Amino acid sequence: MTKDKKIGLLPIIILAFGIVIRLIYVNYFGVESYKNYADYSVFQYTHDSLYHIEYIQFVANHLSLPATEKGLEYPQQPLYYIFSGLFYHCIETLSLSKTAILKIITWFSAFFSIGTLIFTYFCAKKITDSVWVQSFIVGLMAFTPAFVYQSGMIGNDPLCAFLSAGAFFFLISYIKEPHHEDKKSFKNFILATCLAVLSFFTKASAGILLIMILLVCIYKYSQKNNPAVLKMIFSVLLIGFLCINISFYRAYIPSTGEFRFVESYTYEYQKTDPSHLSYFLTFNFPDLLKEGQSYVFGNKNVARTLPTFLYGSFIFGEYNFTNITTPYPFVKILMQFILLLGLLFPIGIIANLFFIKKWNAVEYISAFGIFASLILLISFLLKYSSVCNSDFRYFSPIFLGFLIISGLGLYRLNEKLKIKFILPTLAFILISSELFWIVTRITIRIFTNV
């Protein structure tokens, strides 16, 4: 095997390691590791697990959806809870314990996370021939801690990320298909639309995917006035209209007639102040680097500025790691090193803005998804100001768009500056460091149960 072929295997090797990591992680951080699942403190690196479980158990016990005003997570889109609740109801007849059933549901999240990673791999192969860019994109999804956590949680984020990644992959396939009137292209359109609809019924923000599909159809029609594409445009409009109306009628308008979202914004100790422009424009990286984490209840200079918290939560989530950084100081140093090298991610996004004239259709539609998601997040924060509402996981429907824009931005920057090895080397060190951190974290859990 030649050297080039060996290097070409790097993305699939990263994919394989990412799958193995998730299968190991769910064994040590999933709900099955604990006898008393009602103890909230055992759910490390998850989001409101008890309230997601409460929703699932309501569906399992009543075979219906709850009134949205009766629980913290009840206003959520219902698909994940219907799926998990019906499974819970069916499997409960086998006399399994609640912990055993929740263990299986947690494993579903692990497989959803693996599916997201696999779609990421195939998307990376489609958008670039550069092995190091493919490796960077796949590596970030494979080893960035915040993405790995999803394989051990109970909640709708892993399913949304999986369905959205699938929709993104088939949308890219549809964009890149030159003969948009043939059956293969139509199949890609149908699969992208179906997965986008399912993703929307998992998390409302995924509705942006339907708008992206609509824009791609309009672009295709402008290239060649094909009646088949015009039918696609009308079908997406109809599907989107029906989805929004059904969703809002059932999931967001409770029996009181009051429009309702998840109530995290009412927590006094999580409130932010988005009335000042500095909240949206300040990046307190020195404070973030000093902390080594973006803990939701931590340093206010980190948690109370949107760019800082978004970046920190992209890498390590919104959690507190002092239980491992205090007894093992090298872990914090490693986290600081990853946060420093992780700047490659936003640098790639910013750099690509300067190469906008070279963008292809995939980059334009990805950029639209990012921009629309950001506008949605900002409008949400203006009305429901809360630190946890600014977590990067709120971009789960558009994770792949961020990785594509960043990866291609770094590639173009590398070509422009004619530094053939520096950025690829830094990218490799970053994903290797993230892998080392995940392995270290799992090892600490195995030997100390911390």
C-alpha positions in Angstrom: 0.0 0.0 0.0 1.4 3.4 -1.0 1.9 6.2 1.5 -1.0 8.3 -0.1 -3.4 5.4 0.2 -2.4 4.9 3.9 -3.0 8.6 4.5 -6.3 8.3 2.7 -7.5 5.8 5.2 -7.2 8.3 8.1 -10.8 9.6 8.0 -12.3 6.0 8.2 -9.8 5.1 11.0 -11.0 8.2 12.9 -14.6 7.1 12.2 -13.9 3.6 13.6 -12.3 5.1 16.7 -15.2 7.4 17.2 -17.6 4.5 17.1 -15.6 2.5 19.6 -15.3 5.5 21.9 -19.1 5.9 21.9 -19.7 2.2 22.6 -17.3 2.4 25.6 -18.6 5.7 26.8 -22.2 4.7 27.1 -21.2 1.8 29.3 -19.6 4.1 31.9 -21.7 7.3 31.6 -25.1 6.0 30.6 -27.9 5.5 33.1 -27.1 1.8 33.4 -24.1 2.6 35.5 -26.2 3.6 38.5 -28.7 1.7 40.6 -30.6 4.8 41.7 -31.6 6.6 38.5 -33.8 9.1 40.4 -30.6 10.6 41.9 -30.1 13.5 39.5 -26.4 13.9 40.5 -25.5 10.6 38.7 -26.3 12.0 35.3 -23.0 13.6 34.3 -22.8 15.5 31.0 -26.5 15.3 30.3 -29.3 17.9 30.1 -32.3 17.6 32.5 -32.4 13.9 32.2 -35.0 13.4 34.9 -37.4 15.6 33.1 -36.9 13.8 29.8 -37.5 10.5 31.7 -40.6 12.0 33.2 -42.0 12.8 29.7 -41.1 9.3 28.4 -42.8 7.6 31.4 -45.9 9.7 31.0 -46.3 8.5 27.4 -45.6 5.0 28.5 -48.2 5.0 31.2 -50.9 7.0 29.5 -50.2 6.3 25.8 -50.9 10.0 25.1 -49.0 13.3 25.2 -49.1 15.4 28.3 -50.5 18.9 28.6 -47.5 21.1 27.9 -48.0 23.3 31.0 -47.6 20.3 33.4 -43.9 19.6 33.1 -40.5 21.3 32.3 -39.8 19.3 29.1 -43.4 18.8 28.0 -43.4 21.6 25.5 -40.7 19.8 23.5 -41.5 18.4 20.1 -42.9 14.9 20.7 -41.3 12.4 18.3 -38.5 11.3 20.6 -40.8 10.9 23.5 -43.4 9.0 21.5 -40.8 6.6 20.2 -39.2 6.1 23.6 -42.5 6.0 25.5 -44.0 3.4 23.3 -40.8 1.3 23.5 -40.9 1.7 27.3 -44.6 0.6 27.4 -44.0 -2.5 25.3 -40.8 -3.6 27.0 -42.3 -3.1 30.5 -44.5 -6.1 29.9 -41.3 -8.2 30.1 -41.0 -7.3 33.8 -37.7 -5.5 33.3 -36.7 -2.9 35.9 -37.0 0.8 35.2 -33.2 1.1 35.2 -32.9 -1.7 32.7 -35.4 -0.1 30.4 -33.7 3.3 30.7 -30.4 1.6 30.0 -31.8 0.4 26.6 -33.1 3.8 25.8 -29.7 5.3 26.6 -28.2 2.8 24.2 -30.5 4.2 21.5 -28.8 7.6 22.0 -25.4 5.9 21.5 -26.6 4.4 18.2 -28.1 7.8 17.1 -24.7 9.4 17.9 -22.9 6.8 15.9 -25.3 7.4 13.0 -24.6 11.1 13.2 -20.9 10.3 13.0 -21.3 8.0 10.0 -23.3 10.6 8.1 -20.6 13.2 8.9 -18.0 10.9 7.4 -20.0 10.5 4.1 -20.7 14.2 4.0 -17.0 15.0 4.4 -16.2 12.6 1.5 -18.7 14.3 -0.7 -17.7 17.9 -0.2 -13.9 17.7 -0.4 -11.1 15.5 -1.7 -8.6 16.8 0.9 -7.9 14.0 3.3 -6.8 16.3 6.1 -10.0 18.4 5.8 -12.1 15.2 5.8 -10.1 14.1 8.9 -10.7 17.4 10.6 -14.5 17.4 10.0 -14.9 13.7 11.0 -12.4 14.1 13.9 -14.3 17.0 15.4 -17.6 15.1 15.3 -15.9 11.9 16.5 -13.9 13.2 19.5 -15.1 16.6 20.6 -16.4 15.9 24.1 -19.7 17.7 23.7 -20.6 15.5 20.8 -19.5 12.3 22.6 -21.6 13.1 25.6 -24.7 12.6 23.4 -24.0 8.9 23.3 -24.7 8.6 27.0 -27.8 10.8 27.6 -31.5 10.5 27.7 -33.0 13.3 25.7 -34.0 14.4 22.2 -30.7 15.9 21.1 -29.0 12.7 19.8 -32.0 11.8 17.7 -32.3 15.3 16.3 -28.6 15.4 15.4 -28.9 12.0 13.7 -32.0 12.8 11.6 -30.6 16.3 10.8 -27.2 14.8 9.7 -29.1 12.3 7.5 -31.2 15.1 6.0 -28.0 17.1 5.4 -26.3 14.2 3.7 -29.2 13.6 1.2 -29.5 17.3 0.6 -25.9 17.5 -0.3 -26.4 14.5 -2.6 -29.3 16.2 -4.2 -27.3 19.4 -4.7 -24.4 17.6 -6.3 -26.5 15.4 -8.6 -26.2 17.1 -12.0 -29.2 15.5 -13.6 -31.8 16.7 -11.1 -34.7 15.2 -13.1 -33.7 11.6 -12.7 -34.9 9.0 -10.2 -31.8 9.1 -8.0 -32.0 12.8 -7.6 -35.7 12.5 -6.7 -34.9 9.8 -4.1 -32.3 12.1 -2.5 -34.9 14.9 -2.3 -37.5 12.6 -0.8 -35.1 11.2 1.8 -33.8 14.7 2.8 -37.3 16.0 3.1 -38.6 13.0 5.2 -35.6 13.1 7.6 -36.0 16.9 7.9 -39.6 16.5 8.8 -38.8 13.9 11.4 -36.0 16.1 12.8 -38.5 19.0 13.0 -40.9 16.8 15.1 -37.9 16.0 17.4 -36.7 19.6 17.8 -38.5 22.7 16.5 -35.3 24.5 15.4 -34.8 21.8 12.8 -37.5 23.4 10.8 -34.7 25.4 9.2 -33.7 22.3 7.3 -37.1 22.4 5.4 -36.3 26.0 4.5 -32.9 24.9 3.2 -34.4 22.2 1.1 -36.9 24.7 -0.3 -34.0 27.1 -1.2 -32.1 24.3 -2.9 -35.2 23.4 -5.0 -35.6 27.1 -6.0 -31.9 27.2 -7.0 -32.3 24.0 -9.0 -35.4 25.4 -10.8 -33.5 28.6 -11.6 -30.8 26.6 -13.3 -33.2 24.7 -15.5 -37.0 25.3 -15.6 -38.0 21.8 -14.8 -41.7 21.2 -13.9 -40.6 18.3 -11.7 -38.5 20.7 -9.5 -41.5 23.1 -9.4 -43.6 20.3 -7.9 -40.9 19.7 -5.3 -41.0 23.4 -4.3 -44.8 23.2 -3.8 -44.5 19.9 -1.9 -41.9 21.4 0.5 -44.1 24.4 1.1 -47.1 22.2 1.8 -45.2 19.9 4.1 -43.7 22.8 6.0 -47.1 24.5 6.4 -48.7 21.3 7.7 -45.7 20.5 10.0 -45.7 23.9 11.6 -49.4 24.0 12.2 -49.6 20.5 13.6 -46.6 21.0 15.8 -47.6 24.3 17.2 -51.2 23.3 17.8 -50.3 20.2 19.8 -46.8 20.8 21.3 -46.7 24.5 22.0 -50.3 25.7 22.7 -51.4 24.2 26.0 -54.9 23.8 27.3 -54.7 27.4 28.8 -54.2 28.8 25.3 -50.9 30.3 26.2 -47.9 29.9 23.9 -45.3 28.0 25.9 -41.6 27.0 25.7 -39.3 25.1 28.1 -39.1 27.1 31.3 -35.3 27.3 31.9 -35.5 31.1 31.4 -37.4 31.4 34.7 -34.4 30.2 36.8 -33.1 33.3 38.5 -29.5 32.0 38.7 -29.3 31.4 35.0 -30.6 34.8 33.7 -28.4 36.7 31.3 -28.7 40.3 30.2 -29.1 40.3 26.4 -30.2 44.0 26.4 -26.6 45.1 26.1 -24.8 44.6 22.8 -21.7 43.5 24.7 -23.5 40.2 25.6 -23.5 39.3 21.9 -20.1 40.7 20.9 -17.7 39.9 23.8 -15.4 36.9 23.5 -13.7 36.5 26.9 -11.3 33.9 25.8 -8.7 34.6 28.5 -11.3 33.9 31.2 -12.5 30.8 29.4 -8.9 29.6 29.1 -8.2 30.2 32.8 -11.4 28.3 33.8 -10.7 25.5 31.4 -14.5 25.0 31.1 -17.8 26.8 30.3 -19.8 25.8 33.4 -23.3 27.1 33.2 -23.1 28.3 36.9 -19.4 29.2 36.7 -17.4 32.4 35.9 -19.9 35.1 34.8 -17.4 36.4 32.2 -17.7 33.1 30.5 -21.3 32.1 31.1 -22.8 35.6 30.6 -21.3 36.4 27.2 -22.7 34.6 24.2 -19.6 34.0 22.0 -17.6 32.8 25.0 -20.2 30.3 26.2 -21.0 29.1 22.7 -17.4 28.3 22.0 -16.8 26.7 25.4 -19.9 24.6 25.2 -19.0 23.5 21.7 -15.9 21.9 23.1 -16.8 20.7 26.6 -20.5 21.5 27.0 -21.9 23.4 29.9 -20.7 21.2 32.8 -18.5 21.4 35.8 -15.3 19.4 35.7 -13.7 20.3 39.1 -14.4 16.8 40.4 -11.7 15.6 38.1 -9.5 18.7 37.5 -8.9 19.1 41.3 -7.5 15.7 42.0 -5.9 15.4 38.5 -4.5 18.9 37.6 -3.1 17.6 34.3 -6.7 17.2 33.1 -7.3 20.9 33.4 -4.1 21.7 31.5 -5.2 19.3 28.7 -8.6 21.0 28.6 -7.0 24.4 28.3 -4.7 23.1 25.5 -7.8 21.8 23.7 -9.6 25.1 24.1 -6.6 26.9 22.7 -6.2 24.6 19.7 -9.9 24.5 19.2 -9.8 28.1 18.0 -9.1 26.4 14.6 -12.9 25.9 14.4 -14.0 29.5 14.6 -10.9 30.6 12.7 -12.0 28.3 9.8 -15.5 29.8 9.8 -14.2 33.4 9.8 -11.6 32.7 7.2 -14.1 31.2 4.8 -16.1 34.5 4.8 -13.1 36.0 3.0 -13.4 33.3 0.3 -17.2 33.7 -0.3 -16.7 34.2 -4.0 -15.3 30.6 -4.2 -18.2 29.0 -2.3 -20.2 26.3 -3.9 -23.9 25.6 -3.4 -23.3 23.4 -0.3 -21.4 26.2 1.4 -24.1 28.7 0.6 -26.9 26.6 2.0 -24.8 25.6 5.0 -24.1 29.3 5.7 -27.8 30.1 5.4 -28.6 27.3 8.0 -26.0 28.7 10.4 -27.2 32.3 10.0 -30.9 31.3 10.3 -30.1 29.2 13.4 -28.1 32.1 15.0 -31.0 34.5 14.4 -33.4 32.0 15.9 -31.2 31.6 18.9 -30.7 35.3 19.4 -34.5 36.0 19.2 -35.1 33.2 21.6 -32.5 34.6 24.1 -34.0 38.1 23.8 -37.3 36.6 25.1 -36.1 33.8 27.3 -32.7 34.9 28.6 -30.9 32.0 30.2 -27.3 30.7 30.2 -28.3 27.2 29.3 -30.4 28.4 26.3 -27.1 29.6 24.8 -25.5 26.2 24.8 -24.0 25.2 21.4 -26.2 22.0 21.4 -29.1 24.3 20.3 -27.4 24.1 16.9 -27.8 20.3 16.7 -29.8 20.5 13.5 -27.0 22.3 11.8 -23.9 20.8 13.3 -22.7 19.6 10.0 -23.0 23.0 8.4 -20.6 24.5 11.0 -18.1 21.7 10.4 -18.3 22.0 6.6 -17.8 25.8 6.6 -15.0 25.6 9.1 -13.2 22.7 7.4 -13.3 24.3 3.9 -12.3 27.7 5.4 -9.2 26.2 6.9 -8.4 24.4 3.6 -8.6 27.7 1.6 -6.6 29.6 4.3 -3.9 26.9 4.2 -3.8 27.2 0.3 -3.8 30.9 0.4 -0.9 31.3 2.9 1.0 28.4 1.3 1.7 26.8 4.6 1.2 23.3 3.4 1.7 21.5 6.7 1.0 23.8 9.7 -2.8 23.9 9.7 -3.1 20.1 8.9 -0.7 19.4 11.7 -2.5 21.6 14.2 -5.8 20.0 13.1 -4.4 16.5 13.7 -3.0 17.6 17.2 -6.4 19.0 18.1 -8.4 15.8 17.3 -5.7 13.7 18.9 -5.9 15.8 22.1 -9.7 15.4 22.2 -9.4 11.7 21.8 -6.8 11.6 24.6 -9.1 13.7 26.8 -12.1 11.3 26.2 -9.9 8.2 26.9 -8.6 9.9 30.1 -12.1 10.8 31.3 -13.3 7.2 30.7 -10.2 5.8 32.4 -10.8 8.0 35.5 -14.4 6.7 35.7 -13.3 3.1 35.3 -10.7 3.2 38.1 -12.2 5.7 40.5 -15.9 5.8 39.6 -15.7 9.7 39.5 
